[in-house]
């Protein structure tokens, strides 16, 4: 049974949130720095997240699964969009197949 496109999208969001939650919940000694400067080329942003142990490894794996599911949801949506356009392009052919 094929999964619904929305279910794949929701699963990807859940996996991304779970992975980020694992990494951020167990982080320590993290710093965020932002420097604004008059020449825009001199502006900088630095984000340091320090996570040790299994939450770091599991978080990255779960984020990778979420990204793959997100790409799968995008691919499924593109395929279903083209299938819907082809179905509506020639209604007689679609009706002939259904009989």
MMTF fields as JSON, N, C-alpha, C and O atoms, coordinates in Angstrom:
{
  "mmtfVersion": "1.0.0",
  "mmtfProducer": "UNKNOWN",
  "numBonds": 395,
  "numAtoms": 396,
  "numGroups": 99,
  "numChains": 1,
  "numModels": 1,
  "chainsPerModel": [1],
  "groupsPerChain": [99],
  "chainIdList": ["A"],
  "bondAtomList": [4, 2, 8, 6, 12, 10, 16, 14, 20, 18, 24, 22, 28, 26, 32, 30, 36, 34, 40, 38, 44, 42, 48, 46, 52, 50, 56, 54, 60, 58, 64, 62, 68, 66, 72, 70, 76, 74, 80, 78, 84, 82, 88, 86, 92, 90, 96, 94, 100, 98, 104, 102, 108, 106, 112, 110, 116, 114, 120, 118, 124, 122, 128, 126, 132, 130, 136, 134, 140, 138, 144, 142, 148, 146, 152, 150, 156, 154, 160, 158, 164, 162, 168, 166, 172, 170, 176, 174, 180, 178, 184, 182, 188, 186, 192, 190, 196, 194, 200, 198, 204, 202, 208, 206, 212, 210, 216, 214, 220, 218, 224, 222, 228, 226, 232, 230, 236, 234, 240, 238, 244, 242, 248, 246, 252, 250, 256, 254, 260, 258, 264, 262, 268, 266, 272, 270, 276, 274, 280, 278, 284, 282, 288, 286, 292, 290, 296, 294, 300, 298, 304, 302, 308, 306, 312, 310, 316, 314, 320, 318, 324, 322, 328, 326, 332, 330, 336, 334, 340, 338, 344, 342, 348, 346, 352, 350, 356, 354, 360, 358, 364, 362, 368, 366, 372, 370, 376, 374, 380, 378, 384, 382, 388, 386, 392, 390],
  "bondOrderList": [1, 1, 1, 1, 1, 1, 1, 1, 1, 1, 1, 1, 1, 1, 1, 1, 1, 1, 1, 1, 1, 1, 1, 1, 1, 1, 1, 1, 1, 1, 1, 1, 1, 1, 1, 1, 1, 1, 1, 1, 1, 1, 1, 1, 1, 1, 1, 1, 1, 1, 1, 1, 1, 1, 1, 1, 1, 1, 1, 1, 1, 1, 1, 1, 1, 1, 1, 1, 1, 1, 1, 1, 1, 1, 1, 1, 1, 1, 1, 1, 1, 1, 1, 1, 1, 1, 1, 1, 1, 1, 1, 1, 1, 1, 1, 1, 1, 1],
  "groupList": [{"groupName": "UNK", "atomNameList": ["N", "CA", "C", "O"], "elementList": ["N", "C", "C", "O"], "formalChargeList": [0, 0, 0, 0], "bondAtomList": [1, 0, 2, 1, 3, 2], "bondOrderList": [1, 1, 2], "singleLetterCode": "X", "chemCompType": "L-PEPTIDE LINKING"}],
  "groupTypeList": [0, 0, 0, 0, 0, 0, 0, 0, 0, 0, 0, 0, 0, 0, 0, 0, 0, 0, 0, 0, 0, 0, 0, 0, 0, 0, 0, 0, 0, 0, 0, 0, 0, 0, 0, 0, 0, 0, 0, 0, 0, 0, 0, 0, 0, 0, 0, 0, 0, 0, 0, 0, 0, 0, 0, 0, 0, 0, 0, 0, 0, 0, 0, 0, 0, 0, 0, 0, 0, 0, 0, 0, 0, 0, 0, 0, 0, 0, 0, 0, 0, 0, 0, 0, 0, 0, 0, 0, 0, 0, 0, 0, 0, 0, 0, 0, 0, 0, 0],
  "groupIdList": [1, 2, 3, 4, 5, 6, 7, 8, 9, 10, 11, 12, 13, 14, 15, 16, 17, 18, 19, 20, 21, 22, 23, 24, 25, 26, 27, 28, 29, 30, 31, 32, 33, 34, 35, 36, 37, 38, 39, 40, 41, 42, 43, 44, 45, 46, 47, 48, 49, 50, 51, 52, 53, 54, 55, 56, 57, 58, 59, 60, 61, 62, 63, 64, 65, 66, 67, 68, 69, 70, 71, 72, 73, 74, 75, 76, 77, 78, 79, 80, 81, 82, 83, 84, 85, 86, 87, 88, 89, 90, 91, 92, 93, 94, 95, 96, 97, 98, 99],
  "secStructList": [7, 7, 7, 7, 2, 2, 2, 2, 2, 2, 2, 2, 2, 2, 2, 2, 2, 2, 2, 2, 2, 2, 2, 2, 2, 6, 5, 7, 1, 7, 3, 3, 3, 3, 3, 7, 7, 1, 1, 4, 4, 4, 7, 3, 3, 3, 3, 3, 7, 7, 5, 7, 6, 2, 2, 2, 2, 2, 2, 2, 2, 2, 2, 2, 2, 2, 2, 2, 2, 2, 2, 2, 2, 2, 2, 2, 2, 2, 2, 2, 2, 2, 2, 2, 2, 2, 2, 2, 2, 7, 2, 2, 2, 2, 2, 2, 2, 2, 7],
  "xCoordList": [0.848, 0.0, 0.89, 1.809, 0.62, 1.412, 1.025, -0.135, 2.031, 1.769, 1.258, 1.609, 0.449, -0.057, 1.082, 1.943, 1.092, 2.149, 2.197, 3.279, 1.052, 1.01, 1.602, 2.233, 1.404, 1.97, 3.49, 4.146, 4.051, 5.504, 6.032, 7.071, 5.321, 5.735, 5.669, 6.588, 4.598, 4.465, 5.548, 6.113, 5.841, 6.892, 8.248, 9.051, 8.506, 9.786, 9.889, 10.957, 8.805, 8.816, 9.032, 9.76, 8.404, 8.577, 10.03, 10.607, 10.625, 12.005, 12.961, 13.902, 12.735, 13.593, 13.482, 14.492, 12.271, 12.074, 12.685, 13.274, 12.55, 13.125, 14.648, 15.274, 15.24, 16.694, 17.222, 18.192, 16.592, 17.009, 16.767, 17.563, 15.678, 15.397, 16.444, 16.854, 16.886, 17.94, 19.235, 19.884, 19.594, 20.852, 20.774, 21.703, 19.691, 19.6, 19.309, 19.732, 18.599, 18.277, 19.512, 19.606, 20.452, 21.644, 22.874, 24.004, 22.66, 23.798, 24.25, 23.457, 25.521, 26.091, 27.248, 27.82, 27.594, 28.666, 28.469, 29.437, 27.229, 26.928, 26.935, 26.533, 27.389, 27.441, 26.892, 26.972, 26.332, 25.857, 26.41, 26.255, 27.052, 27.604, 27.245, 27.286, 26.893, 26.563, 27.26, 27.191, 27.92, 28.606, 28.109, 28.237, 27.543, 27.104, 28.183, 28.755, 28.451, 29.49, 28.999, 28.084, 29.637, 29.212, 29.456, 28.506, 30.631, 30.675, 30.047, 30.497, 29.042, 28.281, 29.192, 28.908, 30.253, 31.167, 31.86, 32.36, 31.897, 32.557, 31.603, 32.049, 30.312, 29.349, 29.558, 29.928, 29.316, 29.538, 28.505, 27.973, 28.243, 27.363, 28.067, 28.517, 28.164, 28.825, 27.907, 27.484, 27.6, 26.762, 27.568, 27.982, 27.79, 28.535, 27.6, 27.147, 27.322, 26.49, 27.369, 27.921, 27.494, 28.362, 27.484, 26.883, 27.417, 26.64, 27.535, 28.196, 27.563, 28.413, 27.572, 26.392, 28.199, 27.624, 26.58, 26.567, 25.696, 24.708, 23.707, 23.248, 23.328, 22.385, 22.951, 22.2, 24.257, 24.865, 24.771, 24.391, 25.117, 25.076, 23.64, 23.316, 22.782, 21.388, 20.675, 19.853, 20.985, 20.353, 20.697, 19.826, 21.965, 22.354, 21.716, 21.308, 21.63, 21.0, 19.513, 18.998, 18.83, 17.397, 17.162, 16.189, 18.045, 17.931, 18.149, 17.446, 19.115, 19.353, 18.131, 17.77, 17.5, 16.276, 15.175, 14.445, 15.053, 14.052, 14.287, 13.335, 15.551, 15.862, 15.547, 15.006, 15.883, 15.552, 14.043, 13.566, 13.294, 11.836, 11.282, 10.29, 11.918, 11.48, 11.687, 10.819, 12.839, 13.069, 12.111, 11.652, 11.808, 10.849, 9.461, 8.755, 9.06, 7.759, 7.714, 6.698, 8.819, 8.88, 8.766, 8.031, 9.493, 9.444, 8.05, 7.546, 7.425, 6.075, 5.075, 4.172, 5.232, 4.318, 4.497, 3.517, 5.739, 5.994, 5.417, 4.783, 5.638, 5.108, 3.583, 2.977, 2.962, 1.495, 0.942, -0.145, 1.681, 1.23, 1.262, 0.325, 2.34, 2.413, 1.381, 0.815, 1.13, 0.117, -1.267, -2.083, -1.539, -2.839, -2.995, -4.077, -1.923, -2.006, -2.22, -2.992, -1.543, -1.729, -3.127, -3.703, -3.672, -5.009, -6.052, -7.016, -5.859, -6.819, -6.548, -7.369, -5.427, -5.098, -6.016, -6.451, -6.313, -7.155, -8.227, -8.015, -9.373, -10.386, -10.969, -11.352, -11.049, -11.618, -10.737, -11.231, -9.414, -8.508, -8.63, -8.571, -8.794, -8.932, -10.226, -10.25, -11.298, -12.564, -12.508, -13.109, -11.793, -11.687, -10.911, -11.21, -9.943, -9.162, -9.983, -9.818, -10.856, -11.635, -12.715, -13.145, -13.162, -14.269, -13.891, -14.726],
  "yCoordList": [-1.177, 0.0, 1.235, 1.345, 2.147, 3.366, 4.34, 4.434, 5.058, 6.051, 7.333, 7.662, 8.039, 9.322, 10.344, 10.265, 11.302, 12.304, 13.119, 13.464, 13.423, 14.215, 13.44, 14.032, 12.132, 11.33, 11.325, 11.374, 11.265, 11.296, 12.656, 12.731, 13.726, 15.061, 15.208, 15.755, 14.729, 14.805, 13.96, 14.376, 12.788, 11.946, 12.643, 12.555, 13.331, 14.036, 15.17, 15.389, 15.888, 16.968, 16.412, 17.002, 15.281, 14.656, 14.218, 14.445, 13.59, 13.147, 14.331, 14.28, 15.393, 16.57, 17.202, 17.579, 17.319, 17.878, 17.007, 17.521, 15.701, 14.78, 14.865, 14.885, 14.916, 15.007, 16.311, 16.313, 17.419, 18.703, 18.741, 19.31, 18.141, 18.086, 17.302, 17.706, 16.171, 15.392, 16.192, 16.209, 16.844, 17.594, 18.788, 19.027, 19.53, 20.732, 20.443, 21.205, 19.362, 19.047, 18.628, 18.905, 17.971, 17.5, 18.375, 17.95, 19.571, 20.449, 21.173, 21.413, 21.511, 22.266, 23.098, 22.774, 24.161, 25.077, 25.615, 25.791, 25.875, 26.375, 27.9, 28.529, 28.473, 29.932, 30.376, 29.66, 31.574, 32.205, 33.615, 34.356, 33.984, 35.324, 35.953, 35.3, 37.226, 37.962, 39.306, 40.014, 39.652, 40.927, 41.647, 41.138, 42.828, 43.645, 44.686, 45.265, 44.913, 45.866, 46.719, 46.344, 47.891, 48.803, 48.224, 48.187, 47.779, 47.028, 45.657, 44.92, 45.335, 44.097, 42.875, 41.866, 42.934, 41.8, 41.49, 40.381, 42.44, 42.22, 41.672, 41.333, 41.576, 41.033, 39.529, 38.856, 39.007, 37.579, 37.015, 37.724, 35.731, 34.98, 33.679, 32.958, 33.377, 32.157, 31.421, 31.977, 30.159, 29.317, 28.063, 27.327, 27.823, 26.653, 25.833, 26.303, 24.602, 23.688, 22.504, 21.83, 22.257, 21.192, 20.118, 20.343, 18.946, 17.82, 16.59, 16.308, 15.865, 14.671, 13.407, 13.436, 12.291, 10.967, 10.568, 11.036, 9.674, 9.095, 10.112, 9.941, 11.182, 12.139, 12.83, 13.175, 13.034, 13.659, 12.729, 13.156, 11.465, 10.513, 10.207, 10.219, 9.933, 9.608, 10.809, 10.65, 12.005, 13.202, 13.406, 13.749, 13.198, 13.343, 12.282, 12.572, 11.055, 9.987, 10.28, 10.106, 10.715, 11.006, 12.217, 12.237, 13.224, 14.366, 13.919, 14.379, 13.026, 12.526, 11.773, 11.92, 10.974, 10.268, 11.277, 11.108, 12.327, 13.358, 14.087, 14.39, 14.372, 15.038, 14.116, 14.562, 12.833, 11.885, 11.763, 11.702, 11.727, 11.681, 12.953, 12.911, 14.091, 15.355, 15.34, 15.782, 14.832, 14.71, 13.702, 13.899, 12.624, 11.641, 12.261, 11.999, 13.076, 13.746, 14.703, 14.804, 15.407, 16.304, 15.527, 15.928, 14.416, 13.601, 13.014, 13.008, 12.523, 11.969, 13.031, 12.752, 14.235, 15.308, 15.709, 15.967, 15.761, 16.096, 15.012, 15.316, 13.754, 12.647, 12.665, 12.468, 12.897, 12.921, 14.129, 14.056, 15.241, 16.407, 16.127, 16.475, 15.498, 15.158, 14.096, 14.14, 13.159, 12.138, 12.767, 12.374, 13.734, 14.407, 15.224, 15.264, 15.872, 16.644, 15.731, 16.062, 14.583, 13.651, 13.055, 12.798, 12.834, 12.272, 13.254, 12.849, 14.549, 15.552, 16.047, 16.772, 15.676, 16.143, 15.503, 16.178, 14.228, 13.526, 12.745, 11.579, 13.372, 12.697, 11.45, 10.519, 11.403, 10.21, 8.996, 7.891, 9.21, 8.104, 7.633, 6.43, 8.532, 8.161, 7.388, 6.415, 7.822, 7.108, 5.742, 4.795, 5.619, 4.318, 3.32, 2.126, 3.785, 2.881, 2.422, 1.287, 3.254, 2.911, 1.886, 1.201, 1.749, 0.82, -0.611, -1.485],
  "zCoordList": [0.0, 0.0, 0.0, 0.811, -0.896, -0.988, 0.115, 0.516, 0.589, 1.626, 0.999, -0.134, 1.717, 1.285, 1.337, 2.214, 0.404, 0.365, 1.65, 2.125, 2.206, 3.432, 4.609, 5.485, 4.634, 5.718, 5.672, 6.712, 4.466, 4.332, 4.785, 5.44, 4.439, 4.862, 6.377, 6.987, 6.983, 8.442, 9.115, 10.127, 8.568, 9.138, 9.05, 9.979, 7.947, 7.814, 8.825, 9.396, 9.055, 10.043, 11.445, 12.243, 11.746, 13.063, 13.257, 14.321, 12.235, 12.353, 12.477, 13.269, 11.707, 11.821, 13.202, 13.796, 13.711, 15.049, 16.134, 17.085, 16.0, 16.983, 16.978, 18.037, 15.791, 15.709, 16.278, 17.036, 15.918, 16.486, 17.992, 18.739, 18.43, 19.862, 20.624, 21.713, 20.056, 20.702, 20.809, 21.855, 19.728, 19.725, 20.669, 21.44, 20.619, 21.434, 22.9, 23.77, 23.193, 24.591, 25.375, 26.571, 24.725, 25.408, 25.119, 25.358, 24.616, 24.323, 25.588, 26.498, 25.629, 26.744, 26.213, 25.173, 26.915, 26.53, 25.118, 24.379, 24.744, 23.41, 23.419, 24.398, 22.334, 22.226, 20.884, 19.886, 20.887, 19.662, 19.653, 20.623, 18.56, 18.446, 17.119, 16.076, 17.166, 15.939, 15.988, 16.993, 14.92, 14.815, 13.576, 12.462, 13.767, 12.644, 12.37, 13.294, 11.093, 10.719, 9.568, 8.834, 9.424, 8.366, 6.973, 6.191, 6.609, 5.34, 5.605, 6.483, 4.866, 5.113, 5.035, 5.68, 4.282, 4.16, 5.488, 5.672, 6.407, 7.694, 8.755, 9.852, 8.463, 9.424, 9.556, 8.593, 10.762, 10.974, 11.95, 12.804, 11.796, 12.683, 13.025, 12.134, 14.309, 14.742, 15.704, 16.718, 15.38, 16.23, 16.566, 15.67, 17.859, 18.308, 19.202, 20.246, 18.773, 19.559, 19.936, 19.065, 21.211, 21.703, 22.346, 23.396, 21.704, 22.217, 22.215, 21.216, 23.307, 23.432, 23.457, 23.809, 23.077, 23.262, 22.24, 21.102, 22.697, 21.792, 21.262, 20.133, 22.011, 21.412, 20.179, 19.267, 20.136, 18.961, 17.753, 16.662, 17.951, 16.833, 16.418, 15.23, 17.395, 17.082, 16.47, 15.567, 16.957, 16.404, 14.95, 14.151, 14.587, 13.187, 12.298, 11.173, 12.803, 12.021, 11.816, 10.712, 12.852, 12.753, 11.835, 11.081, 11.895, 10.987, 9.545, 8.645, 9.316, 7.962, 7.434, 6.267, 8.281, 7.87, 7.545, 6.568, 8.362, 8.108, 6.797, 6.078, 6.475, 5.201, 4.028, 3.016, 4.158, 3.091, 2.901, 1.767, 3.989, 3.883, 3.269, 2.541, 3.556, 2.963, 1.452, 0.7, 1.006, -0.437, -1.063, -2.188, -0.343, -0.851, -0.976, -1.95, -0.006, -0.077, -1.26, -1.947, -1.494, -2.651, -3.957, -4.859, -4.057, -5.273, -5.484, -6.607, -4.421, -4.543, -4.977, -5.765, -4.471, -4.844, -6.304, -7.001, -6.767, -8.176, -9.085, -10.096, -8.723, -9.536, -9.552, -10.605, -8.411, -8.38, -9.129, -9.702, -9.13, -9.894, -11.385, -12.104, -11.857, -13.283, -13.644, -14.737, -12.765, -13.037, -13.11, -13.944, -12.248, -12.279, -13.555, -14.14, -13.987, -15.239, -16.435, -17.335, -16.456, -17.566, -17.548, -18.605, -16.378, -16.265, -16.793, -17.443, -16.512, -16.95, -18.359, -18.921, -18.939, -20.288, -21.326, -22.259, -21.18, -22.143, -21.37, -21.036, -21.084, -20.262, -20.909, -20.2, -22.239, -22.891, -22.669, -22.446, -22.733, -22.493, -21.043, -20.785, -20.117, -18.71, -18.482, -17.728, -19.133, -18.983, -19.626, -19.118, -20.745, -21.416, -20.554, -20.574, -19.817, -18.982, -17.795, -17.349, -17.269, -16.079, -16.364, -15.436, -17.565, -17.872, -17.787, -18.021]
}
